[in-house]
Amino acid sequence: MQLDWPMQRLNRWSRRLLRMWLFAIATFFTVTSLMLPVYSGEPNTAADSILYFKTPNYTVSVFPRSAPGQKMNVYRQGYPARSEALNSPAYFRGAIGSDGWVSYDAYGSRDGRNVIFRASANRSTYQARLEILDGANNSIVLTENATSITTIATPETGDNGTVQLKDTIILFETQNYSVRVYRERNSALKKVNVYNKASQQQVVNGQPATPALNVPPPYDCWVSYFGGSQYNGASAQYFIRVSSSGEAKVEAIGANGSVLMSEPRISAFPLTTNIPAEDRPQCFGSGDPSSNPSGGGLAPFIAGVFGDQSVLNAVKQQLNSFGPGRGLGGTTCVVSPRFENASQGQFINAAECESRDDAGSVVNYLRGRGFNARLIYRNFRYR
């Protein structure tokens, strides 16, 4: 009996230690499961997704398929598992090239820096990939090809490699906003989305987009839509404007008519337009602003000429030998003579340049041929 007692005591301590160890393990897994984010993108499932695929380390979905206003989920698998993008507004960028690839972008943050999550797919070759780009310089931080694709219902490309964007009327970006005017699917109703990239908030989400007709100068020849109800807590509407030359901007106009915010589009993101004829003012024309060579412009320095239609015709004839696009005035100028409006009045935009010296050379060229030309600095708020 005396020999058995130490063994019994040892067995009791062993059982107690075993119970404590099992309790600690159970507590750890319980706490860990509470700390891990739940991927709410999974319940959306592939059934209602435009794009749903997995890479070696991520699950990606763009959804819903049945309604406008798509969003993106990017879920990092493994440990620690986490949602790097969760219900983030997804913007359709269209065709990447002529090989059938199209992509969606969503803004977010990752490891302390702003990034762009880009989900791309090719229906003809049944491929997909995820790219994560540095938001500051668009350099690729990570790229992973899909290992399995559950759903790929992205828009198909036409013979010319361009995507048929039947639902999108206007799509562009400014420094702080992403803007889209679109038709509600299978409906004539037009809606507008405005996404604030800095706050990562959808400040206007699927609200009616109303064409603004009989707009006073300087936007009388621009296409304008308005929607929304407030800007930073103040009563206001968002105006989305596009000119025939490819300029575009978003403005927040207060109830008293004051301009609370005005930002031009950036050329780093392509301008997409599919504006119906009934929403175009007569002086807008019938061309495609997104294909205009000056559409990515809004350069700060302008070679301006003062005169009427006959002067504009003469300027075009004088500069015709240089052809459309870049050529005259170094490498930073876009030569596409046209009328432009400012608060001071109308003038002829003979060329717009990134470099002051290049714009000055165009001014000197035109002055030497008898035109009343001068250098104009484009303050983006002057209109």
C-alpha positions as CSV (number, residue, x, y, z in Angstrom):
1,M,0.0,0.0,0.0
2,Q,2.8,2.4,0.7
3,L,4.3,1.8,-2.7
4,D,0.9,2.4,-4.4
5,W,0.2,5.8,-2.8
6,P,2.9,7.8,-4.7
7,M,1.7,6.3,-7.9
8,Q,-1.9,7.2,-7.2
9,R,-0.9,10.7,-6.3
10,L,1.2,11.0,-9.5
11,N,-1.8,9.7,-11.5
12,R,-4.0,12.4,-10.0
13,W,-1.6,15.1,-10.9
14,S,-1.2,13.8,-14.4
15,R,-4.9,13.8,-14.9
16,R,-5.2,17.3,-13.5
17,L,-2.4,18.6,-15.8
18,L,-4.0,16.8,-18.7
19,R,-7.3,18.5,-18.0
20,M,-5.6,22.0,-17.7
21,W,-3.8,21.4,-20.9
22,L,-6.9,20.4,-22.8
23,F,-8.8,23.4,-21.3
24,A,-6.0,25.8,-22.5
25,I,-6.1,24.4,-26.0
26,A,-9.9,24.7,-26.2
27,T,-9.7,28.3,-24.9
28,F,-7.0,29.2,-27.5
29,F,-9.1,27.9,-30.4
30,T,-12.2,29.6,-29.1
31,V,-10.5,33.0,-28.8
32,T,-8.7,32.6,-32.1
33,S,-11.9,31.8,-33.9
34,L,-13.5,34.9,-32.5
35,M,-10.5,37.0,-33.6
36,L,-10.4,35.8,-37.2
37,P,-12.6,37.9,-39.6
38,V,-15.4,36.1,-41.2
39,Y,-15.4,36.2,-45.0
40,S,-18.8,37.5,-45.8
41,G,-18.0,37.2,-49.4
42,E,-18.4,33.4,-49.3
43,P,-22.1,33.5,-48.6
44,N,-22.6,35.5,-51.8
45,T,-21.4,32.3,-53.5
46,A,-20.5,31.9,-57.1
47,A,-24.2,31.7,-58.2
48,D,-24.6,35.5,-58.0
49,S,-21.0,36.4,-58.9
50,I,-19.8,37.8,-62.2
51,L,-16.3,36.4,-61.3
52,Y,-15.4,33.9,-58.7
53,F,-12.0,32.2,-58.5
54,K,-9.2,31.0,-56.2
55,T,-5.5,31.5,-56.4
56,P,-2.9,29.7,-54.3
57,N,-3.5,32.2,-51.5
58,Y,-6.7,34.1,-52.2
59,T,-10.4,33.7,-52.9
60,V,-11.8,36.5,-55.2
61,S,-15.3,37.4,-56.0
62,V,-17.0,40.2,-58.0
63,F,-20.7,40.4,-57.4
64,P,-23.7,40.6,-57.8
65,R,-24.5,39.4,-61.3
66,S,-28.1,40.4,-61.1
67,A,-27.9,44.1,-60.4
68,P,-25.6,47.1,-61.0
69,G,-23.2,48.5,-58.4
70,Q,-20.8,45.6,-58.3
71,K,-18.5,44.9,-55.3
72,M,-15.4,42.9,-54.7
73,N,-14.2,40.6,-52.0
74,V,-10.6,39.5,-51.7
75,Y,-10.1,36.9,-49.0
76,R,-6.6,35.8,-47.9
77,Q,-6.5,32.1,-47.1
78,G,-4.2,30.3,-44.7
79,Y,-3.0,31.8,-41.5
80,P,-3.7,34.5,-40.5
81,A,-6.8,34.4,-42.7
82,R,-8.4,37.8,-43.3
83,S,-10.5,39.8,-45.7
84,E,-8.3,42.3,-47.5
85,A,-11.2,43.7,-49.4
86,L,-14.7,43.3,-48.2
87,N,-17.7,44.6,-50.1
88,S,-15.5,47.2,-51.8
89,P,-17.1,49.0,-54.8
90,A,-15.7,47.4,-57.9
91,Y,-15.3,49.4,-61.1
92,F,-15.2,47.8,-64.5
93,R,-12.1,48.9,-66.4
94,G,-13.0,47.3,-69.6
95,A,-10.6,45.6,-72.0
96,I,-7.0,45.5,-71.1
97,G,-5.9,44.8,-74.6
98,S,-7.1,43.0,-77.7
99,D,-6.6,39.5,-76.3
100,G,-9.9,39.2,-74.5
101,W,-8.8,40.2,-70.9
102,V,-11.1,42.5,-68.9
103,S,-10.7,43.6,-65.3
104,Y,-12.4,45.1,-62.3
105,D,-10.7,47.4,-59.8
106,A,-11.4,48.0,-56.1
107,Y,-9.6,50.4,-53.8
108,G,-8.4,49.3,-50.3
109,S,-5.5,49.1,-48.0
110,R,-2.9,46.4,-47.3
111,D,0.0,46.3,-44.9
112,G,-0.3,50.0,-44.1
113,R,-0.5,51.3,-47.7
114,N,-3.3,52.2,-50.2
115,V,-3.6,49.5,-52.9
116,I,-5.7,48.6,-55.9
117,F,-7.2,45.1,-56.1
118,R,-7.5,44.1,-59.7
119,A,-9.5,41.0,-60.7
120,S,-9.0,40.1,-64.3
121,A,-10.5,37.4,-66.5
122,N,-10.5,36.1,-70.0
123,R,-13.6,34.2,-71.0
124,S,-12.3,32.9,-74.3
125,T,-9.3,31.2,-72.7
126,Y,-11.0,30.6,-69.3
127,Q,-8.3,32.3,-67.3
128,A,-8.4,34.6,-64.3
129,R,-5.8,36.4,-62.1
130,L,-5.5,38.7,-59.1
131,E,-3.2,41.6,-59.1
132,I,-2.5,44.0,-56.2
133,L,-1.0,47.3,-57.2
134,D,0.5,50.1,-55.1
135,G,-2.0,52.9,-55.1
136,A,0.7,55.6,-55.3
137,N,2.5,54.5,-58.5
138,N,0.4,51.5,-59.9
139,S,3.4,49.2,-59.6
140,I,2.5,45.5,-59.1
141,V,2.9,44.3,-55.5
142,L,1.5,40.8,-56.0
143,T,0.1,38.8,-58.9
144,E,-1.4,35.3,-58.7
145,N,-3.1,33.2,-61.4
146,A,-6.3,31.4,-60.7
147,T,-5.9,27.7,-59.7
148,S,-9.7,27.2,-60.0
149,I,-12.5,29.2,-61.5
150,T,-16.1,28.7,-60.3
151,T,-17.8,31.5,-62.2
152,I,-16.6,33.7,-65.1
153,A,-19.5,35.8,-66.5
154,T,-17.5,38.9,-67.4
155,P,-18.6,41.0,-70.4
156,E,-17.3,39.6,-73.7
157,T,-15.1,41.6,-76.0
158,G,-16.0,42.4,-79.6
159,D,-14.0,41.7,-82.7
160,N,-12.1,45.0,-82.2
161,G,-11.1,44.1,-78.7
162,T,-13.4,46.6,-77.0
163,V,-15.9,45.7,-74.4
164,Q,-19.6,46.3,-75.2
165,L,-20.5,48.5,-72.2
166,K,-24.2,48.7,-72.9
167,D,-25.1,49.7,-69.3
168,T,-22.3,52.3,-68.7
169,I,-23.0,55.9,-69.9
170,I,-20.1,57.7,-68.3
171,L,-17.2,56.3,-66.3
172,F,-14.1,58.2,-65.2
173,E,-11.9,59.0,-62.1
174,T,-10.6,62.1,-60.5
175,Q,-7.9,62.4,-57.9
176,N,-10.4,61.6,-55.1
177,Y,-13.4,60.1,-56.7
178,S,-14.6,57.3,-59.0
179,V,-17.7,58.3,-61.0
180,R,-20.2,56.2,-63.0
181,V,-23.5,57.0,-64.7
182,Y,-25.3,53.9,-66.0
183,R,-28.6,52.5,-67.0
184,E,-30.3,50.1,-64.7
185,R,-30.2,46.7,-66.4
186,N,-33.3,46.0,-68.6
187,S,-34.6,49.5,-67.8
188,A,-34.4,53.0,-69.2
189,L,-33.8,54.4,-65.7
190,K,-30.4,56.1,-65.3
191,K,-28.4,56.0,-62.0
192,V,-25.2,57.4,-60.6
193,N,-22.5,56.1,-58.3
194,V,-19.9,58.4,-56.8
195,Y,-17.1,56.7,-54.7
196,N,-14.8,58.6,-52.4
197,K,-11.4,56.9,-52.7
198,A,-9.9,58.7,-49.7
199,S,-12.7,57.7,-47.3
200,Q,-13.5,54.5,-49.1
201,Q,-17.2,55.4,-49.0
202,Q,-19.9,55.3,-51.6
203,V,-21.2,58.9,-51.2
204,V,-23.8,58.4,-54.0
205,N,-25.0,54.8,-54.4
206,G,-27.5,54.1,-57.2
207,Q,-29.4,57.3,-57.0
208,P,-31.3,58.6,-60.0
209,A,-29.2,60.4,-62.6
210,T,-31.0,63.3,-64.2
211,P,-29.8,64.9,-67.5
212,A,-29.3,68.6,-67.0
213,L,-30.7,70.4,-70.0
214,N,-30.4,74.1,-70.9
215,V,-27.3,74.5,-68.8
216,P,-25.9,78.0,-68.8
217,P,-22.3,78.7,-69.9
218,P,-19.6,77.6,-69.5
219,Y,-21.2,74.1,-69.5
220,D,-23.8,74.8,-72.2
221,C,-22.0,72.5,-74.7
222,W,-21.2,69.8,-72.1
223,V,-23.2,66.7,-71.2
224,S,-24.2,67.0,-67.5
225,Y,-26.0,64.6,-65.2
226,F,-26.9,65.3,-61.6
227,G,-27.8,63.2,-58.6
228,G,-27.3,62.7,-54.9
229,S,-28.5,64.7,-52.0
230,Q,-25.6,65.9,-49.7
231,Y,-21.9,66.7,-49.6
232,N,-20.1,66.5,-46.3
233,G,-23.4,66.9,-44.5
234,A,-24.6,69.9,-46.5
235,S,-27.5,69.8,-48.9
236,A,-26.0,69.4,-52.4
237,Q,-26.1,67.5,-55.7
238,Y,-23.3,65.9,-57.6
239,F,-22.9,67.0,-61.3
240,I,-21.1,64.7,-63.7
241,R,-19.9,66.6,-66.7
242,V,-18.2,65.6,-70.0
243,S,-17.2,67.7,-73.0
244,S,-16.9,66.6,-76.6
245,S,-13.2,67.0,-76.4
246,G,-12.9,64.4,-73.6
247,E,-12.7,66.6,-70.6
248,A,-14.7,65.4,-67.6
249,K,-15.2,66.5,-64.0
250,V,-17.4,65.9,-61.0
251,E,-18.8,68.8,-59.0
252,A,-20.8,69.1,-55.8
253,I,-23.2,72.1,-56.1
254,G,-24.8,73.4,-52.9
255,A,-28.5,74.4,-52.6
256,N,-27.5,78.0,-53.0
257,G,-25.6,77.3,-56.2
258,S,-22.2,77.4,-54.7
259,V,-19.5,75.0,-55.9
260,L,-18.5,72.9,-52.8
261,M,-16.1,70.6,-54.7
262,S,-14.8,70.4,-58.3
263,E,-12.3,67.9,-59.6
264,P,-11.3,67.1,-63.2
265,R,-10.7,63.6,-64.4
266,I,-7.2,62.1,-64.3
267,S,-5.8,60.6,-67.5
268,A,-4.4,57.6,-65.6
269,F,-7.9,56.0,-65.7
270,P,-9.6,55.8,-69.2
271,L,-12.7,57.8,-69.9
272,T,-15.7,55.6,-71.0
273,T,-18.7,57.3,-72.6
274,N,-21.8,55.9,-74.2
275,I,-24.0,59.0,-74.0
276,P,-27.5,58.7,-75.6
277,A,-28.3,61.3,-78.3
278,E,-31.3,62.7,-76.3
279,D,-28.9,63.7,-73.4
280,R,-26.5,65.6,-75.7
281,P,-26.9,69.4,-76.2
282,Q,-27.0,70.3,-79.9
283,C,-23.5,71.9,-79.8
284,F,-22.0,68.8,-78.2
285,G,-21.8,66.8,-81.4
286,S,-22.1,63.1,-82.1
287,G,-18.5,62.0,-81.6
288,D,-17.1,59.8,-78.9
289,P,-15.3,61.9,-76.2
290,S,-13.3,58.9,-75.0
291,S,-11.6,58.6,-78.4
292,N,-10.7,62.3,-78.7
293,P,-6.8,62.7,-78.8
294,S,-7.1,65.5,-76.2
295,G,-9.4,63.4,-73.9
296,G,-6.6,62.6,-71.5
297,G,-5.6,66.2,-71.5
298,L,-6.5,68.9,-69.0
299,A,-2.9,69.9,-69.3
300,P,-2.1,73.1,-67.3
301,F,-0.7,75.3,-70.1
302,I,-2.7,76.4,-73.2
303,A,-1.8,78.1,-76.4
304,G,-4.9,80.3,-76.6
305,V,-6.1,82.3,-79.6
306,F,-8.9,84.9,-79.5
307,G,-11.3,85.0,-82.4
308,D,-14.5,83.6,-84.0
309,Q,-15.2,80.5,-86.1
310,S,-13.3,81.9,-89.1
311,V,-10.2,82.3,-86.9
312,L,-10.7,78.8,-85.6
313,N,-10.8,77.5,-89.2
314,A,-7.6,79.4,-90.0
315,V,-5.8,78.0,-86.9
316,K,-6.9,74.5,-87.9
317,Q,-5.6,75.0,-91.4
318,Q,-2.3,76.4,-90.1
319,L,-1.7,73.5,-87.7
320,N,-3.1,70.9,-90.0
321,S,0.3,70.0,-91.3
322,F,1.2,68.7,-87.8
323,G,-1.7,66.3,-87.7
324,P,-3.9,65.6,-84.7
325,G,-2.4,64.7,-81.4
326,R,1.2,65.4,-80.3
327,G,3.9,66.9,-82.5
328,L,4.1,70.7,-82.4
329,G,5.8,72.3,-79.4
330,G,7.9,69.5,-78.2
331,T,6.6,66.2,-76.8
332,T,4.2,67.5,-74.1
333,C,1.5,69.2,-76.3
334,V,-1.8,67.9,-77.7
335,V,-2.8,69.9,-80.8
336,S,-6.5,69.8,-81.3
337,P,-7.9,73.3,-82.0
338,R,-11.3,73.9,-80.6
339,F,-13.4,76.5,-78.7
340,E,-13.2,76.4,-74.9
341,N,-15.2,78.3,-72.4
342,A,-13.9,80.2,-69.3
343,S,-15.5,82.6,-66.9
344,Q,-13.8,85.4,-68.8
345,G,-15.3,84.3,-72.2
346,Q,-14.7,81.9,-75.1
347,F,-11.3,81.4,-76.7
348,I,-9.7,78.9,-79.1
349,N,-7.6,76.2,-77.5
350,A,-5.0,75.7,-80.2
351,A,-2.8,73.4,-78.1
352,E,-2.6,72.2,-74.5
353,C,0.8,71.3,-73.0
354,E,2.3,69.9,-69.9
355,S,5.3,72.1,-70.3
356,R,5.1,75.9,-70.1
357,D,8.0,76.2,-72.6
358,D,6.3,73.9,-75.1
359,A,3.1,75.9,-74.9
360,G,5.1,79.1,-75.3
361,S,6.7,77.9,-78.5
362,V,3.2,77.2,-80.0
363,V,2.1,80.7,-79.0
364,N,5.2,82.2,-80.6
365,Y,4.6,80.1,-83.7
366,L,1.0,81.4,-84.0
367,R,1.9,85.0,-83.3
368,G,4.5,84.9,-86.0
369,R,1.6,84.1,-88.4
370,G,-0.6,87.0,-87.4
371,F,-2.8,85.3,-84.7
372,N,-3.8,87.0,-81.5
373,A,-2.3,84.2,-79.4
374,R,-1.2,84.2,-75.7
375,L,-0.2,81.7,-73.1
376,I,-3.0,80.7,-70.7
377,Y,-2.6,78.8,-67.5
378,R,-5.5,76.4,-66.9
379,N,-6.7,76.7,-63.3
380,F,-8.9,73.6,-63.1
381,R,-11.4,75.7,-61.1
382,Y,-11.6,78.6,-63.5
383,R,-14.6,77.2,-65.4
